[in-house]
Amino acid sequence: MTKLGIVIINYNDYKTTIELLNNIKNYKCLDSIVVVDNHSTDNSIKYLKEYENKKISVLEASENKGYASGLNIGAKYLNEKYKKCNIIFSNSDIIISKEEDLKKLSDDINDSIAVVGPTIVENRKLNRGWKMPTIKEEIKFNLPLISRKYRKDNLYKDDYYQGDISKVGVVSGCIFCVSGEALKKVDYFDEATFLYYEEQILAKKLEKINLYEAVDNNVVVIHNHSVTIDKNVNKINKYKILKTSQEYFVKEYLNATDNELKKLNFTKNLSLFLLYIRCFFKGGLKK
């Protein structure tokens, strides 16, 4: 029988994590709840440890090696604990209203679909995944003023989501369910990125072994978008981290040429310069 576990990454935001724990701790469909504290500096581990029991495990990373590293700590723990399991990865700022929704995500996984995400409500909009971007599209995503248009073009139209399940290139990383066995086959998440692009990289790794991702159109969760990230990373640093991960993804997983990387870096530096200007005039250049 396939077990179901959930992994939640905490970093300096134990209050939000505890809110999610209180939301799901009595869900019978969950065989195990794993909280990975990514070496917080706010004494999170003390408060989270109070929630430990037979069902809830709190693991402490010896250092903060990034989001992917934290995900791997939880995933490997569950894969070692159970012979066969599916794993839900969730940000702490997720609101899950129905227990059966988590079970449904797990039940959707089969021999060809290794990852299933829900329909996510965030910022009053629906987030249901996106197409796997090309190198040219990643370059365009950096273009000031018009990048939003290209990102919008990278989304599936609303009428694409027909029936119960819709295959997508990439699901949103804020909450999704993955086959533990498939995760082992692709050697887990790539820890070369510190934050961002985990979703795209995992999708490319699964694609190589002919496994795909999908969205369950009937499962809906709410995402209080980027609460943890915004609390801990200022705007400039967040952008730099994002673009470092973008460059790694484009180079290692889209096999960009030197010329394409030069174009990517040009658009990245241009947009970063304009971001500095905007933050300067808004008084936002704080360390």
TAHU-V109593 format. One record per run of one state. SS is the DSSP state (alpha for helix, beta for strand, coil for the rest). FROM is the first residue (numbers start at 0). LEN is the number of residues. Records with the same first field share a line. If there is no record, write none. Layout:
SS: FROM-LEN + FROM-LEN
//
This chain:
coil: 0-2 + 10-3 + 24-7 + 37-6 + 49-6 + 60-6 + 81-3 + 90-3 + 95-3 + 108-4 + 122-2 + 127-2 + 130-4 + 141-5 + 153-4 + 160-4 + 168-1 + 170-4 + 185-12 + 207-4 + 223-3 + 232-2 + 252-5 + 281-6
beta: 2-8 + 31-6 + 55-5 + 84-6 + 93-2 + 112-10 + 124-3 + 129-1 + 164-4 + 169-1 + 174-5 + 211-12
alpha: 13-11 + 43-6 + 66-15 + 98-10 + 134-7 + 146-7 + 157-3 + 179-6 + 197-10 + 226-6 + 234-18 + 257-24
//
